[in-house]
Amino acid sequence: MRRFVILASWIFLTSNILADDRITTIDLAKGSVGLNGASFQYPDGKPEITVKKLVITPNDGEKVILAEHCHPVPAAGYMLKGSITVIDSSGSWMLKEGDGVIDIMNVWHKGISSEHTELIVFYAGATNIPISVKKGSDSAFAKECF
């Protein structure tokens, strides 16, 4: 009987927490394809999550161009401030403050911004796999990018 009372109390308490109308969840990005419409897959190996904050601070009137690179692991991000244009061989996408995004995987791409920009990026990788590879790198992972 005591177990039943404990279980019933736990269910009652947790259902009240979950039913609290003061708490809201919003999907910022959800999907199985990146910006360019290409699907992604999780890498083999021991899972490793990396969370980075990218801050771009151009001088007045300057454009900052992120080096052409690719991600051998899935990545998703959230734009905190500013804007950035992401470009690959299939097109370009303008991301602005408040946007959630699933990044491009295994495709060479770059970013361009002319204003102070901040974004948080979440990488779903694996140990010993880089989250990003610069074009021209001699990394074995660069050979997987097109």
N, C-alpha and C positions, 0 to 999 in steps of 0.2 A: 504494500500500500504506500509506503514511504517513497518508493521509486516512482510510483504513479503521480504522487503529489509534486515531486521534484520535476518530473517531466512535464506535467501540466503547467506548472509555474513557469518553467523555461519557455514553453511554447507561447504562453500568454505574454510574457515579457518581451520576447523577440518579435512577436507579431505586432506589438505596439510600437516597437522601434522601427520596424520596416514599414508600418502604416503611417508614420509621421508625415503629415502633409507639408511640413517645413523643410523636408529634405527632397531635393530633386536631382535626378541624374539626366544628363544630356549626352547623347553620342556625339563626339566631335569628329570622328572618322571611323568608318566601319566598312569593310569590304574585302574582296579577295583579289583585287587588281590595283595597280598603282595609277598615278596620274595619266600615264600614257595608255592605259587600258590593258597592259600586259599583266598576266597572273604572276604570282610569286609563290615560292615554296620555302619552307623552313630548312635551315642547314642541318646536316647530320652532326652528331657530336654532343658533348655536354652543353646544355643550354646556358647562355650567358646574356643577360639583359644589360644594356648600356643606355643611360639617359644623359643627354648632353644639352647644354644651352649654347646656342650659336648666336653671337652678337656681331653685327656688321655695323661699323661706324665710319661712313665715308666722310671725307672732308667736304666743305661746301662745294656744290656743283660737280662733285666727283661721282663716277659710277664704280662700284666695287664688283669685280667679276670673280666669282669663285672658280677655282681651277676645274677643268673638266675632270669628272670622276665617276665612279660607279659604286654601288653598294652590293656586295655579294650576300647580304642578309636583308630581310624585310625591315623597313623603317616606316614610322609614322610620326607626324609632328603636329604641333599647334603653334600658330602665329600669335605671339604675345603683343608685338608692336611692329609698325612699319609694313613694308611689302617687299616681295621678291618675285622676280620672273624666273621660272625654271624652264630650261630649253633642252630638248633632245632632238634627234634627227627626225622625229615624227611631228613635232609641234612645240608650242610654248604655252605656259600656264601662269597666270598672275595670281599670286597668293597674297592676301592682305590680313591685317589684324583681325583675330577672331576665327580665322579659317583653320579647320582641321584637315589634315592631308595624309594620304598614304603615298609614300615616296616611290620613285622609280627604282626597280631592282635589276641588276645585271645589264644596264644600258648606260652608255656614256651620256652624261648630262652636265649642265653647269647652271649656276644661278647668277642673276644680276640684280643689284639693288643700288639705288641712289639716295636712300634715306636711312636713318638709324633704324635698324631692324633687329628684333629679338625673336627667336623661336626655340621651342623645346622639341628635341627629337628623341624618339624611343627606338632603339635598335633591338630586334629579336634575333640575336646571333648565337654563336657557339664559341667555346674557348678555342683559341688559336686560329680564328677566322677574323680578318680585319673587318671593321664596319664600313670602311671606305677605302677605295684604291684610286690613286691619281692616274690619269691617262699617261702612258709612257713608262709607267712603273714596270720593273722586271718581276713583280710579284706573280706567282702562279695564278692568283685570283684574277689578275687583269686579263688573262686569256679567256676567262668565262664571260667577259663583258663584250657587248657588240654595239 
